[in-house]
Amino acid sequence: MSDSSSFLRNLSIDNESAYMLAMELEERQEDAMNGCTIYSGKHPIHGNIHVVVPAIGDAKALLPFQTKPVVLRSF
């Protein structure tokens, strides 16, 4: 899949697979807040993606994206 697609997809994956996917990202950025870690970067196959890994529950991979990395805010 190229990163030129305008359709956002999300995939539910287990946390171990999410960490493995995140380690494949080029120019990886990591943000953590309130027990959730978000990895952003460019995957060699999927293009620009976010990998969201919560402390509890399944992780999500959001792909592709055309915007800046996620900015977390505490409410």
A tleap script that builds the chain and sets N, CA, C and O, in Angstrom:
source leaprc.protein.ff14SB
mol = sequence {
  NMET SER ASP SER SER SER PHE LEU ARG ASN
  LEU SER ILE ASP ASN GLU SER ALA TYR MET
  LEU ALA MET GLU LEU GLU GLU ARG GLN GLU
  ASP ALA MET ASN GLY CYS THR ILE TYR SER
  GLY LYS HIE PRO ILE HIE GLY ASN ILE HIE
  VAL VAL VAL PRO ALA ILE GLY ASP ALA LYS
  ALA LEU LEU PRO PHE GLN THR LYS PRO VAL
  VAL LEU ARG SER CPHE
}
set mol.1.N position { 0.856 -1.178 0.000 }
set mol.1.CA position { 0.000 0.000 0.000 }
set mol.1.C position { 0.895 1.232 0.000 }
set mol.1.O position { 1.849 1.304 0.775 }
set mol.2.N position { 0.606 2.176 -0.838 }
set mol.2.CA position { 1.395 3.399 -0.856 }
set mol.2.C position { 0.805 4.414 0.110 }
set mol.2.O position { -0.351 4.309 0.518 }
set mol.3.N position { 1.624 5.404 0.470 }
set mol.3.CA position { 1.129 6.410 1.398 }
set mol.3.C position { 0.360 7.516 0.687 }
set mol.3.O position { 0.058 8.542 1.296 }
set mol.4.N position { 0.039 7.326 -0.587 }
set mol.4.CA position { -0.702 8.342 -1.323 }
set mol.4.C position { -2.212 8.156 -1.222 }
set mol.4.O position { -2.968 9.007 -1.693 }
set mol.5.N position { -2.663 7.059 -0.617 }
set mol.5.CA position { -4.093 6.814 -0.467 }
set mol.5.C position { -4.694 7.811 0.507 }
set mol.5.O position { -4.071 8.165 1.508 }
set mol.6.N position { -5.912 8.264 0.212 }
set mol.6.CA position { -6.564 9.225 1.086 }
set mol.6.C position { -7.465 8.538 2.100 }
set mol.6.O position { -8.061 9.212 2.940 }
set mol.7.N position { -7.579 7.219 2.044 }
set mol.7.CA position { -8.455 6.489 2.949 }
set mol.7.C position { -7.686 6.052 4.182 }
set mol.7.O position { -6.677 5.354 4.079 }
set mol.8.N position { -8.166 6.465 5.351 }
set mol.8.CA position { -7.553 6.056 6.606 }
set mol.8.C position { -8.094 4.691 6.983 }
set mol.8.O position { -9.306 4.471 6.977 }
set mol.9.N position { -7.209 3.791 7.306 }
set mol.9.CA position { -7.606 2.470 7.769 }
set mol.9.C position { -7.022 2.263 9.150 }
set mol.9.O position { -5.965 2.807 9.469 }
set mol.10.N position { -7.703 1.481 9.969 }
set mol.10.CA position { -7.114 1.113 11.241 }
set mol.10.C position { -7.198 -0.398 11.390 }
set mol.10.O position { -8.187 -1.026 11.012 }
set mol.11.N position { -6.148 -0.958 11.945 }
set mol.11.CA position { -6.054 -2.391 12.130 }
set mol.11.C position { -5.856 -2.682 13.606 }
set mol.11.O position { -4.982 -2.089 14.239 }
set mol.12.N position { -6.651 -3.583 14.165 }
set mol.12.CA position { -6.445 -4.027 15.533 }
set mol.12.C position { -5.407 -5.135 15.523 }
set mol.12.O position { -5.536 -6.109 14.782 }
set mol.13.N position { -4.380 -4.987 16.344 }
set mol.13.CA position { -3.317 -5.989 16.435 }
set mol.13.C position { -2.943 -6.157 17.900 }
set mol.13.O position { -3.208 -5.279 18.721 }
set mol.14.N position { -2.322 -7.296 18.223 }
set mol.14.CA position { -1.904 -7.498 19.604 }
set mol.14.C position { -0.679 -6.617 19.882 }
set mol.14.O position { 0.007 -6.178 18.959 }
set mol.15.N position { -0.421 -6.371 21.160 }
set mol.15.CA position { 0.635 -5.431 21.537 }
set mol.15.C position { 2.021 -5.874 21.082 }
set mol.15.O position { 2.835 -5.034 20.699 }
set mol.16.N position { 2.305 -7.164 21.115 }
set mol.16.CA position { 3.609 -7.657 20.682 }
set mol.16.C position { 3.827 -7.368 19.194 }
set mol.16.O position { 4.901 -6.915 18.798 }
set mol.17.N position { 2.806 -7.632 18.372 }
set mol.17.CA position { 2.904 -7.342 16.933 }
set mol.17.C position { 3.031 -5.841 16.693 }
set mol.17.O position { 3.732 -5.408 15.779 }
set mol.18.N position { 2.350 -5.054 17.520 }
set mol.18.CA position { 2.420 -3.600 17.376 }
set mol.18.C position { 3.836 -3.096 17.633 }
set mol.18.O position { 4.336 -2.246 16.897 }
set mol.19.N position { 4.485 -3.616 18.675 }
set mol.19.CA position { 5.862 -3.209 18.955 }
set mol.19.C position { 6.793 -3.614 17.821 }
set mol.19.O position { 7.693 -2.859 17.455 }
set mol.20.N position { 6.580 -4.806 17.262 }
set mol.20.CA position { 7.416 -5.249 16.143 }
set mol.20.C position { 7.212 -4.337 14.936 }
set mol.20.O position { 8.176 -3.980 14.259 }
set mol.21.N position { 5.958 -3.959 14.664 }
set mol.21.CA position { 5.653 -3.052 13.565 }
set mol.21.C position { 6.299 -1.691 13.801 }
set mol.21.O position { 6.856 -1.092 12.881 }
set mol.22.N position { 6.222 -1.211 15.036 }
set mol.22.CA position { 6.798 0.094 15.371 }
set mol.22.C position { 8.314 0.102 15.194 }
set mol.22.O position { 8.878 1.121 14.795 }
set mol.23.N position { 8.979 -1.005 15.481 }
set mol.23.CA position { 10.437 -1.062 15.347 }
set mol.23.C position { 10.874 -1.036 13.878 }
set mol.23.O position { 12.042 -0.776 13.591 }
set mol.24.N position { 9.962 -1.299 12.958 }
set mol.24.CA position { 10.278 -1.257 11.525 }
set mol.24.C position { 10.168 0.149 10.939 }
set mol.24.O position { 10.537 0.362 9.784 }
set mol.25.N position { 9.668 1.107 11.714 }
set mol.25.CA position { 9.442 2.456 11.199 }
set mol.25.C position { 10.745 3.220 11.016 }
set mol.25.O position { 11.629 3.186 11.872 }
set mol.26.N position { 10.845 3.906 9.892 }
set mol.26.CA position { 11.970 4.806 9.633 }
set mol.26.C position { 11.633 6.160 10.254 }
set mol.26.O position { 10.472 6.568 10.254 }
set mol.27.N position { 12.626 6.850 10.778 }
set mol.27.CA position { 12.423 8.159 11.409 }
set mol.27.C position { 11.329 8.074 12.474 }
set mol.27.O position { 10.462 8.944 12.557 }
set mol.28.N position { 11.377 7.029 13.279 }
set mol.28.CA position { 10.358 6.755 14.296 }
set mol.28.C position { 10.349 7.831 15.377 }
set mol.28.O position { 11.394 8.218 15.901 }
set mol.29.N position { 9.153 8.300 15.697 }
set mol.29.CA position { 8.949 9.206 16.815 }
set mol.29.C position { 8.058 8.491 17.811 }
set mol.29.O position { 7.126 7.785 17.426 }
set mol.30.N position { 8.345 8.673 19.098 }
set mol.30.CA position { 7.586 8.001 20.150 }
set mol.30.C position { 7.046 9.038 21.118 }
set mol.30.O position { 7.790 9.889 21.606 }
set mol.31.N position { 5.754 8.966 21.394 }
set mol.31.CA position { 5.103 9.839 22.364 }
set mol.31.C position { 4.340 8.951 23.336 }
set mol.31.O position { 3.723 7.964 22.934 }
set mol.32.N position { 4.384 9.308 24.627 }
set mol.32.CA position { 3.668 8.535 25.641 }
set mol.32.C position { 2.904 9.474 26.561 }
set mol.32.O position { 3.396 10.534 26.947 }
set mol.33.N position { 1.679 9.056 26.906 }
set mol.33.CA position { 0.859 9.837 27.830 }
set mol.33.C position { -0.247 8.949 28.371 }
set mol.33.O position { -0.882 8.206 27.623 }
set mol.34.N position { -0.470 9.028 29.659 }
set mol.34.CA position { -1.577 8.332 30.311 }
set mol.34.C position { -1.639 6.841 29.963 }
set mol.34.O position { -2.718 6.307 29.709 }
set mol.35.N position { -0.496 6.178 29.950 }
set mol.35.CA position { -0.477 4.738 29.704 }
set mol.35.C position { -0.622 4.321 28.256 }
set mol.35.O position { -0.828 3.140 27.979 }
set mol.36.N position { -0.521 5.248 27.331 }
set mol.36.CA position { -0.645 4.952 25.906 }
set mol.36.C position { 0.616 5.439 25.194 }
set mol.36.O position { 1.074 6.558 25.429 }
set mol.37.N position { 1.170 4.606 24.334 }
set mol.37.CA position { 2.351 4.982 23.565 }
set mol.37.C position { 1.980 5.014 22.092 }
set mol.37.O position { 1.346 4.091 21.581 }
set mol.38.N position { 2.385 6.096 21.406 }
set mol.38.CA position { 2.120 6.234 19.979 }
set mol.38.C position { 3.452 6.348 19.250 }
set mol.38.O position { 4.272 7.217 19.546 }
set mol.39.N position { 3.645 5.454 18.297 }
set mol.39.CA position { 4.820 5.480 17.437 }
set mol.39.C position { 4.376 6.010 16.083 }
set mol.39.O position { 3.379 5.548 15.529 }
set mol.40.N position { 5.102 6.968 15.556 }
set mol.40.CA position { 4.789 7.543 14.246 }
set mol.40.C position { 6.030 7.460 13.375 }
set mol.40.O position { 7.149 7.642 13.856 }
set mol.41.N position { 5.831 7.188 12.105 }
set mol.41.CA position { 6.956 7.143 11.184 }
set mol.41.C position { 6.546 6.550 9.860 }
set mol.41.O position { 5.360 6.366 9.585 }
set mol.42.N position { 7.536 6.254 9.042 }
set mol.42.CA position { 7.279 5.705 7.711 }
set mol.42.C position { 7.656 4.232 7.696 }
set mol.42.O position { 8.794 3.857 7.980 }
set mol.43.N position { 6.677 3.411 7.358 }
set mol.43.CA position { 6.902 1.975 7.245 }
set mol.43.C position { 7.318 1.669 5.809 }
set mol.43.O position { 6.771 2.266 4.881 }
set mol.44.N position { 8.270 0.755 5.595 }
set mol.44.CA position { 8.735 0.457 4.231 }
set mol.44.C position { 7.636 -0.028 3.285 }
set mol.44.O position { 7.734 0.182 2.076 }
set mol.45.N position { 6.595 -0.672 3.811 }
set mol.45.CA position { 5.523 -1.191 2.958 }
set mol.45.C position { 4.280 -0.311 3.017 }
set mol.45.O position { 3.715 0.028 1.977 }
set mol.46.N position { 3.850 0.063 4.216 }
set mol.46.CA position { 2.583 0.765 4.409 }
set mol.46.C position { 2.674 2.278 4.265 }
set mol.46.O position { 1.639 2.940 4.184 }
set mol.47.N position { 3.854 2.836 4.230 }
set mol.47.CA position { 4.004 4.293 4.164 }
set mol.47.C position { 3.916 4.894 5.549 }
set mol.47.O position { 4.309 4.263 6.530 }
set mol.48.N position { 3.401 6.111 5.638 }
set mol.48.CA position { 3.311 6.819 6.910 }
set mol.48.C position { 2.212 6.215 7.774 }
set mol.48.O position { 1.061 6.125 7.349 }
set mol.49.N position { 2.569 5.801 8.988 }
set mol.49.CA position { 1.578 5.193 9.882 }
set mol.49.C position { 1.787 5.659 11.320 }
set mol.49.O position { 2.851 6.160 11.682 }
set mol.50.N position { 0.760 5.482 12.116 }
set mol.50.CA position { 0.810 5.631 13.568 }
set mol.50.C position { 0.524 4.246 14.137 }
set mol.50.O position { -0.359 3.542 13.647 }
set mol.51.N position { 1.258 3.857 15.158 }
set mol.51.CA position { 0.991 2.622 15.882 }
set mol.51.C position { 0.668 3.030 17.317 }
set mol.51.O position { 1.515 3.587 18.015 }
set mol.52.N position { -0.558 2.750 17.752 }
set mol.52.CA position { -1.041 3.148 19.074 }
set mol.52.C position { -1.066 1.913 19.967 }
set mol.52.O position { -1.768 0.942 19.685 }
set mol.53.N position { -0.283 1.965 21.058 }
set mol.53.CA position { -0.184 0.826 21.974 }
set mol.53.C position { -0.662 1.267 23.352 }
set mol.53.O position { 0.044 2.003 24.041 }
set mol.54.N position { -1.864 0.822 23.769 }
set mol.54.CA position { -2.352 1.172 25.096 }
set mol.54.C position { -1.774 0.233 26.152 }
set mol.54.O position { -1.293 -0.853 25.830 }
set mol.55.N position { -1.824 0.658 27.415 }
set mol.55.CA position { -1.352 -0.192 28.510 }
set mol.55.C position { -2.249 -1.423 28.655 }
set mol.55.O position { -1.770 -2.504 28.997 }
set mol.56.N position { -3.539 -1.259 28.397 }
set mol.56.CA position { -4.503 -2.350 28.501 }
set mol.56.C position { -5.295 -2.424 27.204 }
set mol.56.O position { -5.769 -1.403 26.705 }
set mol.57.N position { -5.440 -3.612 26.664 }
set mol.57.CA position { -6.227 -3.777 25.449 }
set mol.57.C position { -5.354 -3.929 24.216 }
set mol.57.O position { -4.126 -3.905 24.295 }
set mol.58.N position { -6.014 -4.087 23.073 }
set mol.58.CA position { -5.308 -4.289 21.814 }
set mol.58.C position { -4.791 -2.978 21.246 }
set mol.58.O position { -5.352 -1.908 21.481 }
set mol.59.N position { -3.717 -3.090 20.501 }
set mol.59.CA position { -3.109 -1.938 19.840 }
set mol.59.C position { -3.841 -1.667 18.525 }
set mol.59.O position { -4.609 -2.501 18.046 }
set mol.60.N position { -3.595 -0.501 17.956 }
set mol.60.CA position { -4.155 -0.107 16.663 }
set mol.60.C position { -3.027 0.405 15.778 }
set mol.60.O position { -2.100 1.065 16.248 }
set mol.61.N position { -3.119 0.097 14.511 }
set mol.61.CA position { -2.239 0.686 13.512 }
set mol.61.C position { -3.115 1.551 12.619 }
set mol.61.O position { -4.076 1.063 12.024 }
set mol.62.N position { -2.788 2.827 12.526 }
set mol.62.CA position { -3.537 3.759 11.682 }
set mol.62.C position { -2.696 4.032 10.450 }
set mol.62.O position { -1.579 4.538 10.556 }
set mol.63.N position { -3.231 3.697 9.272 }
set mol.63.CA position { -2.459 3.864 8.065 }
set mol.63.C position { -3.345 4.180 6.887 }
set mol.63.O position { -4.517 3.803 6.910 }
set mol.64.N position { -2.876 4.827 5.893 }
set mol.64.CA position { -1.747 5.753 5.917 }
set mol.64.C position { -2.216 7.107 6.435 }
set mol.64.O position { -3.417 7.327 6.592 }
set mol.65.N position { -1.304 7.995 6.695 }
set mol.65.CA position { -1.695 9.338 7.088 }
set mol.65.C position { -0.874 10.347 6.309 }
set mol.65.O position { 0.243 10.046 5.888 }
set mol.66.N position { -1.405 11.518 6.118 }
set mol.66.CA position { -0.750 12.569 5.346 }
set mol.66.C position { -0.492 13.802 6.206 }
set mol.66.O position { -0.092 14.844 5.688 }
set mol.67.N position { -0.713 13.695 7.492 }
set mol.67.CA position { -0.611 14.849 8.365 }
set mol.67.C position { 0.602 14.741 9.268 }
set mol.67.O position { 1.361 13.775 9.195 }
set mol.68.N position { 0.776 15.733 10.116 }
set mol.68.CA position { 1.867 15.726 11.086 }
set mol.68.C position { 1.623 14.634 12.115 }
set mol.68.O position { 0.491 14.177 12.272 }
set mol.69.N position { 2.680 14.204 12.825 }
set mol.69.CA position { 2.494 13.204 13.879 }
set mol.69.C position { 1.495 13.662 14.931 }
set mol.69.O position { 1.270 14.860 15.101 }
set mol.70.N position { 0.905 12.723 15.624 }
set mol.70.CA position { -0.100 12.997 16.637 }
set mol.70.C position { 0.479 13.851 17.760 }
set mol.70.O position { 1.599 13.613 18.212 }
set mol.71.N position { -0.278 14.834 18.205 }
set mol.71.CA position { 0.095 15.644 19.352 }
set mol.71.C position { -0.863 15.292 20.477 }
set mol.71.O position { -2.071 15.501 20.372 }
set mol.72.N position { -0.301 14.753 21.557 }
set mol.72.CA position { -1.136 14.331 22.679 }
set mol.72.C position { -1.347 15.509 23.618 }
set mol.72.O position { -0.434 16.295 23.870 }
set mol.73.N position { -2.566 15.616 24.130 }
set mol.73.CA position { -2.894 16.671 25.090 }
set mol.73.C position { -3.600 16.056 26.268 }
set mol.73.O position { -4.420 15.152 26.106 }
set mol.74.N position { -3.292 16.532 27.436 }
set mol.74.CA position { -3.963 16.056 28.637 }
set mol.74.C position { -5.145 16.965 28.925 }
set mol.74.O position { -5.004 18.188 28.926 }
set mol.75.N position { -6.303 16.380 29.166 }
set mol.75.CA position { -7.508 17.161 29.422 }
set mol.75.C position { -7.840 17.159 30.888 }
set mol.75.O position { -8.828 17.769 31.298 }
savepdb mol mol.pdb
quit
